[in-house]
Amino acid sequence: MHLDPEQCYRALRTHDSRFDGRFFVGVGTTGIYCRPVCTAKTPLARNCRYFPSAAAAEAGGFRPCLRCRPELAPGYAAVDANRRLAQSAAGMIEDGGLEDASLAGVAAALGVTDRHLRRVFQQEFGVSPVDYAQTQRLLLAKRLLTDTALPVLDVAMASGFASLRRFNDLFRTRYRMTPGGLRRSAPARADADRMAFDLAYRPPYDWPAMLAFLGRRAVAGVEAVDARRYRRTIRLERAGKSHAGWIEVAASPRKAALRVTASASLAGAVPALLARVKPLLDLACRPDEIAGALGPLAAAHPGLRLPGAVDGFEIAVRAILGQQVTVAAATTIAGRFARAFGEPIDTPHAGLDRLFPPAVRIAAAPPADIAALGIIATRARAIVALARALDAGALRLDPDAPVDATLAALEAIPGIGPWTAHYIAMRALAWPDAFRTPTSRSSRRWARRTGGERSPRPRPGARGAPMPCCTCGNPLNPPAKENDMTRYARFSTPLGAMIAIAIDGQLAGLDFEDAKYAPAIGADWIEDPAGQPLRDCAAQVAEYFAGERGRFDLPLAPRGTPFQQRVWREIARVPFGETLTYAQLAARAGSPGSARAAGAATGRNPLALVVPCHRIVGADGALTGYAGGLRRKERLLVLEGAIEESPA
């Protein structure tokens, strides 16, 4: 994995949360490695070394920072095949895979040779799988020593160490302190019957939306959701032992993190527990990439995540039960199913008293017993067949399972079609590219509305898509309504020629003509420089560059989502000669904490100058995010007296 030192240092200097967990920085003068969001004083660039993983940093002789705590960094979102393979192996290692099997066993589970796995893993993380596993054990132990009241011996065993002596020696060698010394420096933990962990994410994160989704689907006895937290029972297998208990998830007092509280009965399976919770809440998500790919579809809802699963079998059963019924009906039936076949469990929380039944138990159940709960016979048989496939090892339902093979195995089960298989893959395999087939009613409605095939993931720049505005990517020449007349005019400015577009007598677009994504002139467009409002637009732009106008007075019709419209209105209120940060803009638009979403909406502004998006700057005043060119943005702000011109 290649790391550009200049880009890494820029992210470190600005504490850019987008890069949290994507690399770590070792400081040569202190021997400590940190996350890029660490709040400690930024070291000099010449003293920094960059690593693709915490394991690589420790292999380089650095010890973890006690302030930013590298063990709290969010994980990766897999992109290409090799990265997905490496991430799947890392997930299995973090889940204790090397404790239960050899590296060859992990490779076999992923369908590759151990030689190929070692090569891909080294390229991605900079260390071997064995070294990575050792670092993960140490970081987990560090977390348990800091965040729980577990005895040191229990911490060593829970972290995967077979010997307390080996644990103490390695901890002292790697971190230059004893486990007991770290425990004494940590805050006191009063609750011995529970553990608490902070799991970081890359903001924004729409936690209320996630709670609402999980709440509508909560299975009685197994899950409970209120306005602030999510609770559920859980069963985990580790090293041949079963661990049952409960977890609670709520927003953490720590910035950009969720607080996971778990019963002490799960202490022996902490790696497996955290490995299940992270995909459930989509904590490895990169919101900036989602916003870039989905554009206006995501701008109005910043921070949405793809809910995963803590138990693939549970999600698959619920998907089958949900076929052709409402969410409320499916949830009721799932509660009935859990009550009939799940084991009781004692918890301190009202409404949590049942474990969802495991596949091994349902595999031995007669389909007639399931149908007796009011479940259609074909679905009952499908549930039993699914359980038998999982119990026999012919099917895996976890984020590390191969997608294509899993889909084929699911669809081979009578009663599971493409819709159900893709939904299971989306939740259980954390597969973001899943989509519902055209047999679903909503997909047919979408096809009727768009007049063609369903497109599950629109791609910017696809043939037939509207040409994006040069400053933002928002459609500058949207499909006209019937009887609309599109007119345009070109005119010169000191910063280059511009083109203005009017639809139905209102200004719909204004941009620099020589920009990378300048709008293509439609064959049926009419050039009309003397028509209104194009003539007034050209005159007012000339007055702006002459220093005679600080605000425009034109009829506007920019097209965008409600959130984009709110952001654009606030941009238009920024006075001539002043600037505003993205965070301030988000707050004024009614979405404090959504600076990145506000930045995405700013980038989709179709009216350059008139809606002065060049006045929006980074938190430190940096000139960022202007697709028309940073030099042009600088000259506009110099013209307005907001900044002084930098040397050429």
C-alpha positions as CSV (number, residue, x, y, z in Angstrom):
1,M,0.0,0.0,0.0
2,H,1.6,3.3,-1.1
3,L,1.5,6.3,1.2
4,D,2.4,9.7,-0.1
5,P,4.3,11.5,2.7
6,E,3.0,15.0,1.6
7,Q,-0.6,13.9,1.6
8,C,-0.2,12.1,4.9
9,Y,1.4,15.0,6.6
10,R,-1.3,17.3,5.2
11,A,-4.0,15.0,6.7
12,L,-2.0,14.9,10.0
13,R,-1.7,18.7,10.2
14,T,-5.4,19.2,9.6
15,H,-6.5,16.2,11.8
16,D,-8.6,15.0,8.8
17,S,-11.0,12.4,10.1
18,R,-11.4,10.9,6.6
19,F,-7.9,9.3,7.0
20,D,-8.4,8.0,10.5
21,G,-7.5,4.3,10.4
22,R,-6.2,4.5,6.9
23,F,-2.6,5.2,8.0
24,F,-0.6,5.7,11.2
25,V,2.3,8.1,11.8
26,G,5.4,7.3,13.8
27,V,7.3,10.2,15.4
28,G,11.0,9.6,15.4
29,T,11.8,11.9,18.2
30,T,9.4,10.2,20.7
31,G,9.2,6.6,19.4
32,I,5.4,6.9,19.5
33,Y,2.9,6.2,16.7
34,C,-0.4,8.0,16.4
35,R,-3.6,8.3,14.4
36,P,-3.8,11.2,12.0
37,V,-6.6,12.7,14.2
38,C,-4.4,12.8,17.3
39,T,-4.7,16.1,19.2
40,A,-1.1,16.2,20.4
41,K,1.2,18.9,19.0
42,T,1.9,18.2,15.3
43,P,5.5,17.0,14.8
44,L,7.8,18.3,12.2
45,A,7.4,16.6,8.8
46,R,11.0,15.4,8.8
47,N,10.4,13.5,12.0
48,C,7.4,11.5,10.7
49,R,7.2,8.1,9.2
50,Y,4.0,6.7,7.8
51,F,2.6,3.1,8.1
52,P,-0.4,1.4,6.5
53,S,-1.3,-0.4,9.8
54,A,-0.7,-0.3,13.5
55,A,1.2,-3.6,13.1
56,A,3.6,-2.1,10.6
57,A,4.2,0.9,13.0
58,E,5.0,-1.5,15.9
59,A,7.2,-3.6,13.6
60,G,9.1,-0.4,12.9
61,G,9.9,0.1,16.6
62,F,7.1,2.5,17.6
63,R,4.8,2.2,20.6
64,P,1.1,3.3,20.6
65,C,0.1,6.8,21.7
66,L,-1.8,6.9,25.0
67,R,-3.7,10.0,24.0
68,C,-5.3,9.1,20.6
69,R,-5.1,5.3,21.3
70,P,-4.6,3.6,17.9
71,E,-6.7,0.6,18.9
72,L,-9.8,2.9,18.6
73,A,-9.2,3.8,15.0
74,P,-12.0,2.7,12.6
75,G,-11.3,0.0,10.0
76,Y,-11.1,-0.1,6.3
77,A,-13.8,-0.3,3.7
78,A,-12.8,-2.9,1.1
79,V,-12.6,-1.6,-2.5
80,D,-10.8,-3.9,-4.9
81,A,-10.4,-7.7,-4.9
82,N,-6.9,-7.8,-3.3
83,R,-8.0,-5.3,-0.6
84,R,-11.1,-7.2,0.1
85,L,-9.1,-10.4,0.4
86,A,-6.6,-8.7,2.8
87,Q,-9.4,-7.1,4.8
88,S,-11.2,-10.4,5.1
89,A,-8.1,-12.1,6.4
90,A,-7.6,-9.2,8.8
91,G,-11.2,-9.6,10.0
92,M,-10.7,-13.3,10.6
93,I,-7.5,-12.6,12.5
94,E,-9.2,-10.0,14.7
95,D,-12.0,-12.5,15.3
96,G,-9.4,-14.9,16.7
97,G,-9.0,-16.9,13.4
98,L,-5.3,-17.8,14.0
99,E,-6.2,-19.1,17.5
100,D,-8.6,-21.7,16.1
101,A,-6.7,-22.5,12.9
102,S,-3.4,-22.1,11.1
103,L,-2.7,-19.5,8.4
104,A,-3.3,-22.2,5.9
105,G,-6.7,-22.8,7.4
106,V,-7.5,-19.1,7.1
107,A,-6.4,-19.1,3.5
108,A,-8.4,-22.1,2.7
109,A,-11.5,-20.5,4.2
110,L,-10.9,-17.6,1.8
111,G,-10.4,-19.8,-1.2
112,V,-6.7,-18.9,-1.8
113,T,-3.3,-20.4,-1.0
114,D,-1.5,-19.3,2.1
115,R,1.4,-18.0,-0.1
116,H,-0.9,-15.7,-2.1
117,L,-2.5,-14.5,1.2
118,R,0.8,-13.7,2.7
119,R,1.8,-11.7,-0.4
120,V,-1.5,-9.7,-0.6
121,F,-1.5,-9.1,3.2
122,Q,2.1,-7.8,3.2
123,Q,1.2,-5.4,0.3
124,E,-1.8,-4.1,2.1
125,F,-0.6,-3.9,5.8
126,G,3.1,-3.9,5.5
127,V,3.5,-6.9,7.8
128,S,2.9,-10.6,7.8
129,P,-0.4,-12.1,9.0
130,V,1.3,-13.5,12.1
131,D,2.9,-10.2,13.1
132,Y,-0.5,-8.5,12.5
133,A,-2.2,-11.0,14.8
134,Q,0.3,-10.4,17.5
135,T,-0.2,-6.6,17.3
136,Q,-4.0,-7.0,17.4
137,R,-3.7,-9.1,20.6
138,L,-1.5,-6.5,22.2
139,L,-3.8,-3.6,21.2
140,L,-6.9,-5.6,22.4
141,A,-5.1,-6.2,25.7
142,K,-4.3,-2.5,26.0
143,R,-7.9,-1.7,25.4
144,L,-9.1,-4.1,28.0
145,L,-6.6,-2.9,30.6
146,T,-7.7,0.7,29.9
147,D,-11.5,0.3,29.5
148,T,-12.4,-2.6,31.8
149,A,-11.8,-3.8,35.3
150,L,-10.9,-7.4,34.2
151,P,-8.0,-8.9,36.1
152,V,-4.8,-9.0,34.2
153,L,-4.9,-12.8,33.8
154,D,-8.4,-12.6,32.3
155,V,-7.1,-9.8,30.0
156,A,-4.3,-12.0,28.7
157,M,-6.6,-14.9,28.1
158,A,-9.3,-12.8,26.4
159,S,-6.6,-11.3,24.1
160,G,-5.5,-14.7,22.9
161,F,-2.4,-15.2,24.9
162,A,-1.9,-18.8,26.2
163,S,0.6,-17.7,28.9
164,L,0.6,-14.8,31.3
165,R,4.4,-14.8,31.3
166,R,4.5,-14.5,27.6
167,F,1.9,-11.7,27.7
168,N,3.8,-9.7,30.3
169,D,7.2,-10.1,28.5
170,L,5.8,-9.1,25.1
171,F,3.8,-6.1,26.5
172,R,6.9,-4.8,28.4
173,T,9.1,-5.2,25.3
174,R,6.8,-3.6,22.8
175,Y,5.2,-0.9,24.9
176,R,8.0,-0.2,27.5
177,M,5.6,-0.5,30.4
178,T,4.0,-3.4,32.3
179,P,0.3,-4.3,32.0
180,G,-0.1,-3.4,35.7
181,G,1.5,0.0,35.1
182,L,-0.9,0.8,32.3
183,R,-3.8,-0.4,34.5
184,R,-2.8,1.9,37.3
185,S,-2.6,4.9,35.0
186,A,-6.1,4.3,33.5
187,P,-9.2,5.8,35.1
188,A,-10.9,3.6,37.7
189,R,-13.7,1.3,36.4
190,A,-16.4,0.7,39.0
191,D,-18.6,-1.7,37.1
192,A,-17.1,-5.2,37.3
193,D,-20.2,-6.8,35.7
194,R,-19.9,-5.1,32.4
195,M,-17.3,-3.8,29.9
196,A,-17.3,-0.6,27.8
197,F,-15.5,0.1,24.5
198,D,-15.5,3.1,22.2
199,L,-15.6,2.3,18.5
200,A,-14.6,5.1,16.3
201,Y,-16.2,6.1,13.0
202,R,-15.5,8.6,10.2
203,P,-18.0,11.4,10.6
204,P,-20.7,12.2,9.8
205,Y,-22.8,9.4,11.2
206,D,-26.6,9.6,11.3
207,W,-27.1,7.6,14.6
208,P,-30.8,8.5,14.9
209,A,-31.4,7.1,11.4
210,M,-29.6,3.8,12.3
211,L,-31.6,3.6,15.5
212,A,-34.8,4.1,13.6
213,F,-34.0,1.4,11.1
214,L,-33.1,-1.1,13.8
215,G,-36.0,-0.1,16.0
216,R,-38.6,-0.8,13.3
217,R,-37.1,-4.3,12.9
218,A,-36.4,-5.2,16.5
219,V,-37.2,-8.8,17.4
220,A,-39.1,-9.0,20.7
221,G,-37.0,-10.6,23.4
222,V,-33.8,-10.4,21.3
223,E,-33.6,-6.7,20.7
224,A,-34.8,-3.4,22.3
225,V,-34.4,0.1,20.9
226,D,-35.2,3.5,22.3
227,A,-34.4,7.0,21.3
228,R,-30.8,6.9,22.4
229,R,-29.6,3.3,22.5
230,Y,-29.7,-0.2,20.9
231,R,-29.7,-3.3,23.0
232,R,-29.7,-7.0,22.1
233,T,-28.7,-10.4,23.3
234,I,-25.9,-12.2,21.6
235,R,-24.1,-15.6,21.5
236,L,-20.5,-15.9,20.3
237,E,-18.3,-18.9,19.7
238,R,-14.5,-18.7,20.3
239,A,-11.9,-21.4,20.7
240,G,-14.7,-24.0,20.9
241,K,-16.5,-22.3,23.7
242,S,-19.9,-20.6,23.6
243,H,-20.3,-17.2,25.3
244,A,-23.8,-15.6,25.8
245,G,-24.7,-12.2,27.1
246,W,-26.0,-8.8,26.1
247,I,-24.7,-5.6,24.5
248,E,-25.8,-1.9,24.5
249,V,-24.8,0.7,21.9
250,A,-25.2,4.4,22.3
251,A,-23.5,7.6,21.2
252,S,-20.1,8.0,23.0
253,P,-19.1,11.1,24.9
254,R,-15.9,10.7,22.9
255,K,-15.9,12.6,19.6
256,A,-16.8,10.5,16.5
257,A,-17.4,7.2,18.4
258,L,-20.1,4.8,19.6
259,R,-20.0,3.4,23.1
260,V,-20.5,-0.4,23.2
261,T,-21.3,-1.8,26.7
262,A,-21.2,-5.6,27.0
263,S,-21.9,-8.0,29.8
264,A,-18.9,-9.5,31.6
265,S,-20.0,-12.9,30.4
266,L,-18.6,-12.0,27.0
267,A,-15.1,-11.2,28.2
268,G,-13.8,-14.4,26.8
269,A,-15.0,-13.5,23.3
270,V,-14.2,-9.7,23.0
271,P,-12.4,-10.0,19.6
272,A,-15.4,-11.8,18.2
273,L,-17.8,-9.3,19.8
274,L,-16.1,-6.3,18.3
275,A,-15.8,-8.0,15.0
276,R,-19.6,-8.5,14.9
277,V,-20.6,-5.0,16.1
278,K,-18.5,-3.1,13.6
279,P,-20.2,-4.4,10.5
280,L,-23.6,-4.2,12.2
281,L,-23.1,-0.5,12.5
282,D,-21.0,0.0,9.3
283,L,-18.2,1.6,11.2
284,A,-15.6,1.1,8.5
285,C,-17.7,3.2,6.1
286,R,-16.1,6.2,4.3
287,P,-18.9,8.8,3.9
288,D,-16.8,11.0,1.6
289,E,-16.6,8.2,-1.0
290,I,-20.3,7.6,-0.7
291,A,-21.1,11.3,-1.2
292,G,-18.8,11.4,-4.2
293,A,-20.4,8.3,-5.8
294,L,-24.1,9.1,-5.1
295,G,-24.0,12.8,-5.4
296,P,-27.4,14.5,-4.9
297,L,-28.9,11.1,-3.8
298,A,-26.8,11.3,-0.6
299,A,-26.5,15.0,-0.1
300,A,-29.8,15.4,1.7
301,H,-29.0,12.6,4.1
302,P,-25.4,12.9,5.3
303,G,-24.0,10.2,7.5
304,L,-26.3,7.3,6.4
305,R,-24.8,3.9,6.9
306,L,-25.6,0.4,5.7
307,P,-26.8,-1.7,8.6
308,G,-25.1,-5.1,8.8
309,A,-25.7,-8.1,11.1
310,V,-24.2,-9.7,14.2
311,D,-25.5,-13.1,13.1
312,G,-25.8,-14.0,9.4
313,F,-28.2,-16.8,10.1
314,E,-30.5,-14.5,12.1
315,I,-30.6,-12.0,9.2
316,A,-31.3,-14.7,6.6
317,V,-34.2,-16.1,8.6
318,R,-35.7,-12.7,9.0
319,A,-35.3,-12.0,5.3
320,I,-37.2,-15.2,4.5
321,L,-39.9,-14.4,7.0
322,G,-40.2,-10.9,5.5
323,Q,-41.0,-12.2,2.0
324,Q,-44.2,-10.5,0.6
325,V,-45.2,-9.1,4.0
326,T,-44.8,-5.8,5.8
327,V,-41.9,-5.0,8.1
328,A,-44.2,-5.0,11.1
329,A,-45.6,-8.4,10.2
330,A,-42.2,-9.9,9.6
331,T,-40.9,-8.6,12.9
332,T,-43.9,-10.1,14.8
333,I,-43.3,-13.5,13.2
334,A,-39.5,-13.3,13.9
335,G,-40.3,-12.6,17.6
336,R,-42.6,-15.6,17.6
337,F,-39.9,-17.8,16.0
338,A,-37.3,-16.6,18.6
339,R,-39.6,-17.3,21.5
340,A,-40.3,-20.8,20.3
341,F,-36.8,-22.0,19.4
342,G,-34.4,-19.6,21.2
343,E,-32.9,-20.1,24.6
344,P,-33.9,-18.0,27.6
345,I,-31.2,-15.7,29.1
346,D,-31.2,-13.4,32.2
347,T,-30.2,-9.8,31.6
348,P,-30.7,-6.6,33.6
349,H,-32.7,-5.0,30.8
350,A,-36.5,-5.4,30.5
351,G,-37.5,-7.0,27.3
352,L,-34.2,-8.8,26.7
353,D,-34.7,-12.4,27.7
354,R,-34.1,-14.6,24.6
355,L,-31.2,-15.6,22.4
356,F,-32.0,-16.0,18.7
357,P,-31.8,-19.8,17.9
358,P,-28.6,-21.0,16.2
359,A,-28.5,-22.8,12.9
360,V,-27.5,-26.1,14.5
361,R,-30.8,-26.2,16.5
362,I,-33.0,-25.2,13.5
363,A,-31.3,-27.7,11.3
364,A,-32.7,-30.5,13.5
365,A,-36.2,-29.0,13.7
366,P,-39.0,-30.5,11.6
367,P,-40.4,-27.9,9.1
368,A,-43.8,-28.6,10.5
369,D,-42.9,-27.2,13.9
370,I,-41.9,-23.9,12.3
371,A,-45.0,-23.8,10.1
372,A,-47.1,-24.3,13.2
373,L,-46.1,-20.7,14.2
374,G,-48.1,-19.4,11.3
375,I,-45.2,-19.4,8.8
376,I,-46.0,-20.6,5.3
377,A,-44.8,-24.1,4.7
378,T,-42.4,-23.2,1.8
379,R,-40.7,-20.6,4.0
380,A,-40.4,-23.1,6.9
381,R,-38.7,-25.6,4.6
382,A,-36.4,-22.8,3.3
383,I,-35.4,-21.9,6.8
384,V,-34.5,-25.5,7.7
385,A,-32.6,-26.0,4.4
386,L,-30.7,-22.8,5.1
387,A,-29.8,-23.9,8.6
388,R,-28.6,-27.3,7.4
389,A,-26.4,-25.7,4.7
390,L,-24.8,-23.5,7.4
391,D,-24.4,-26.3,9.9
392,A,-22.8,-28.5,7.3
393,G,-20.3,-25.8,6.3
394,A,-21.7,-25.6,2.7
395,L,-22.6,-22.0,3.3
396,R,-21.1,-19.0,5.1
397,L,-22.9,-15.8,6.0
398,D,-20.3,-13.4,7.3
399,P,-18.5,-10.3,5.9
400,D,-15.5,-12.5,4.9
401,A,-17.6,-14.9,2.7
402,P,-17.2,-14.8,-1.1
403,V,-20.1,-12.9,-2.5
404,D,-20.7,-14.7,-5.8
405,A,-20.5,-18.2,-4.3
406,T,-22.7,-17.2,-1.4
407,L,-25.4,-15.7,-3.7
408,A,-25.3,-18.9,-5.8
409,A,-25.6,-21.1,-2.7
410,L,-28.5,-19.0,-1.4
411,E,-30.4,-19.0,-4.6
412,A,-30.0,-22.8,-4.9
413,I,-32.2,-23.2,-1.8
414,P,-35.9,-23.6,-2.7
415,G,-37.8,-20.6,-1.4
416,I,-34.9,-18.1,-1.7
417,G,-34.9,-16.0,-4.8
418,P,-32.6,-13.2,-6.0
419,W,-34.3,-10.5,-3.9
420,T,-33.9,-12.4,-0.7
421,A,-30.3,-13.5,-1.6
422,H,-29.2,-10.0,-2.3
423,Y,-30.8,-8.6,0.9
424,I,-29.0,-11.3,2.9
425,A,-25.7,-10.4,1.2
426,M,-26.2,-6.7,1.8
427,R,-26.8,-7.3,5.6
428,A,-24.8,-10.5,6.5
429,L,-21.9,-10.0,4.1
430,A,-21.8,-6.2,4.4
431,W,-21.9,-6.0,0.6
432,P,-22.8,-2.5,-0.5
433,D,-23.3,-3.4,-4.1
434,A,-26.3,-5.6,-3.5
435,F,-29.5,-4.5,-5.2
436,R,-33.1,-5.7,-5.3
437,T,-34.1,-7.3,-8.6
438,P,-36.8,-5.9,-10.9
439,T,-39.3,-8.4,-9.4
440,S,-39.7,-6.1,-6.4
441,R,-42.6,-3.7,-6.6
442,S,-40.4,-0.7,-5.8
443,S,-38.0,-1.5,-8.5
444,R,-40.8,-1.8,-11.1
445,R,-42.1,1.6,-9.9
446,W,-38.6,3.0,-10.4
447,A,-38.4,1.6,-13.9
448,R,-41.8,3.1,-14.8
449,R,-40.7,6.5,-13.4
450,T,-37.4,6.6,-15.3
451,G,-38.8,5.0,-18.4
452,G,-36.2,2.3,-18.6
453,E,-34.0,-0.2,-16.8
454,R,-33.4,0.2,-13.1
455,S,-29.9,1.5,-12.3
456,P,-28.9,0.5,-8.8
457,R,-25.8,2.7,-8.7
458,P,-25.8,5.8,-11.0
459,R,-22.3,6.6,-12.2
460,P,-21.3,10.3,-12.8
461,G,-20.3,10.7,-16.4
462,A,-22.3,7.7,-17.7
463,R,-23.5,8.1,-21.3
464,G,-26.8,9.9,-21.4
465,A,-26.3,11.5,-18.0
466,P,-26.6,15.3,-17.7
467,M,-23.4,17.2,-18.2
468,P,-22.1,18.3,-14.8
469,C,-21.4,21.9,-13.9
470,C,-17.7,22.7,-14.1
471,T,-17.5,23.9,-10.5
472,C,-19.5,21.2,-8.9
473,G,-20.9,18.2,-10.9
474,N,-24.6,19.3,-10.4
475,P,-26.5,19.0,-13.7
476,L,-26.2,22.4,-15.4
477,N,-28.3,21.3,-18.4
478,P,-31.0,19.2,-16.8
479,P,-33.7,17.6,-19.0
480,A,-36.2,20.4,-19.8
481,K,-39.8,20.1,-19.0
482,E,-42.3,20.1,-21.8
483,N,-42.6,23.7,-23.3
484,D,-39.4,24.8,-21.6
485,M,-37.0,26.8,-23.8
486,T,-33.3,26.6,-23.1
487,R,-31.3,29.7,-24.1
488,Y,-27.7,30.6,-23.5
489,A,-25.2,33.4,-23.9
490,R,-21.4,33.6,-23.9
491,F,-19.4,36.6,-22.6
492,S,-15.9,37.5,-21.6
493,T,-14.5,38.2,-18.1
494,P,-11.0,38.9,-16.7
495,L,-10.8,35.3,-15.6
496,G,-12.0,33.7,-18.8
497,A,-15.1,33.3,-20.9
498,M,-18.3,32.4,-19.2
499,I,-21.5,30.8,-20.3
500,A,-24.9,31.5,-18.8
501,I,-28.0,29.3,-19.3
502,A,-31.6,30.3,-18.8
503,I,-34.6,28.0,-18.7
504,D,-38.1,29.4,-18.9
505,G,-36.9,33.0,-18.3
506,Q,-34.8,32.1,-15.2
507,L,-31.1,31.7,-14.7
508,A,-30.3,28.0,-14.3
509,G,-26.6,27.9,-14.8
510,L,-23.5,30.1,-14.9
511,D,-20.0,28.8,-15.3
512,F,-16.6,29.4,-16.8
513,E,-16.6,28.1,-20.3
514,D,-13.0,26.8,-20.3
515,A,-13.5,24.7,-17.2
516,K,-12.9,20.9,-17.3
517,Y,-16.6,20.1,-17.1
518,A,-18.0,23.0,-19.1
519,P,-21.6,22.3,-20.2
520,A,-22.1,21.0,-23.7
521,I,-24.4,23.2,-25.8
522,G,-27.6,21.3,-26.7
523,A,-28.5,21.0,-30.4
524,D,-31.9,22.6,-29.6
525,W,-30.5,25.4,-27.5
526,I,-30.9,29.0,-28.7
527,E,-28.1,31.5,-28.4
528,D,-29.8,34.6,-27.1
529,P,-27.3,37.2,-25.6
530,A,-29.9,40.0,-25.8
531,G,-32.7,38.0,-24.1
532,Q,-33.5,38.2,-20.4
533,P,-32.2,37.3,-17.9
534,L,-29.0,36.5,-19.9
535,R,-28.4,40.2,-20.8
536,D,-28.7,41.3,-17.2
537,C,-26.5,38.5,-16.1
538,A,-23.6,39.5,-18.4
539,A,-24.0,43.1,-17.3
540,Q,-23.9,42.3,-13.6
541,V,-20.9,40.0,-14.0
542,A,-19.1,42.8,-15.7
543,E,-20.0,45.2,-12.9
544,Y,-18.8,42.6,-10.4
545,F,-15.3,42.3,-12.0
546,A,-15.2,46.1,-12.2
547,G,-15.7,46.3,-8.4
548,E,-19.0,48.0,-8.8
549,R,-21.3,45.2,-7.6
550,G,-21.1,42.9,-4.6
551,R,-24.4,41.2,-4.9
552,F,-26.5,39.9,-7.9
553,D,-30.1,40.6,-8.6
554,L,-31.4,38.0,-11.1
555,P,-34.3,35.5,-11.2
556,L,-32.7,32.1,-10.3
557,A,-33.8,28.5,-10.8
558,P,-31.0,26.3,-9.6
559,R,-32.1,22.7,-9.4
560,G,-31.1,20.6,-6.4
561,T,-32.2,18.7,-3.3
562,P,-33.9,20.5,-0.3
563,F,-30.6,20.2,1.6
564,Q,-28.6,21.7,-1.3
565,Q,-31.1,24.5,-1.7
566,R,-30.7,25.4,2.0
567,V,-26.9,25.4,1.7
568,W,-27.0,27.5,-1.5
569,R,-29.3,30.1,0.2
570,E,-26.8,30.4,3.0
571,I,-23.9,30.8,0.6
572,A,-25.8,33.6,-1.2
573,R,-26.0,35.4,2.2
574,V,-22.2,35.5,2.7
575,P,-21.2,39.2,2.2
576,F,-18.9,40.4,-0.5
577,G,-15.3,40.3,0.8
578,E,-15.9,37.8,3.6
579,T,-15.5,34.0,3.9
580,L,-17.2,31.2,5.7
581,T,-15.9,27.8,6.7
582,Y,-17.7,24.6,5.8
583,A,-18.5,23.9,9.4
584,Q,-20.1,27.4,9.8
585,L,-22.0,26.9,6.6
586,A,-23.4,23.6,7.8
587,A,-24.6,25.2,11.1
588,R,-26.3,28.0,9.3
589,A,-28.0,25.5,7.0
590,G,-29.5,23.8,10.1
591,S,-27.1,20.8,10.1
592,P,-24.4,21.5,12.6
593,G,-21.7,18.8,12.5
594,S,-22.3,18.1,8.8
595,A,-19.4,20.1,7.3
596,R,-18.7,17.4,4.7
597,A,-22.2,17.3,3.5
598,A,-22.3,21.0,3.3
599,G,-19.1,20.8,1.3
600,A,-20.7,18.3,-1.1
601,A,-23.7,20.6,-1.6
602,T,-21.3,23.6,-2.1
603,G,-19.6,21.6,-4.8
604,R,-22.9,21.1,-6.6
605,N,-23.7,24.8,-6.8
606,P,-24.6,25.5,-10.5
607,L,-24.4,29.3,-10.3
608,A,-20.8,30.5,-10.0
609,L,-20.3,34.0,-8.7
610,V,-24.1,34.6,-8.3
611,V,-24.1,32.0,-5.5
612,P,-20.5,32.7,-4.4
613,C,-19.2,29.3,-3.4
614,H,-15.7,30.7,-3.8
615,R,-16.2,32.4,-0.4
616,I,-16.4,29.0,1.4
617,V,-13.0,27.9,2.7
618,G,-11.5,25.2,4.9
619,A,-11.4,25.3,8.7
620,D,-7.9,26.8,8.6
621,G,-8.7,29.2,5.8
622,A,-7.2,27.0,3.1
623,L,-8.6,27.4,-0.4
624,T,-10.1,24.0,-1.1
625,G,-12.9,22.5,-3.0
626,Y,-13.1,24.7,-6.1
627,A,-13.3,22.6,-9.2
628,G,-13.0,25.6,-11.4
629,G,-9.4,26.0,-10.2
630,L,-7.8,27.1,-6.9
631,R,-5.9,29.9,-8.7
632,R,-9.2,31.3,-10.0
633,K,-10.8,31.0,-6.6
634,E,-7.8,32.9,-5.1
635,R,-8.2,35.7,-7.7
636,L,-11.9,36.0,-6.9
637,L,-11.2,36.4,-3.2
638,V,-8.3,38.9,-3.9
639,L,-10.7,40.9,-6.1
640,E,-13.1,41.1,-3.2
641,G,-10.4,42.0,-0.7
642,A,-10.9,38.9,1.4
643,I,-7.3,37.7,1.1
644,E,-4.0,39.0,-0.2
645,E,-2.6,37.6,-3.4
646,S,0.1,34.9,-3.0
647,P,3.2,34.9,-5.1
648,A,2.7,33.3,-8.5
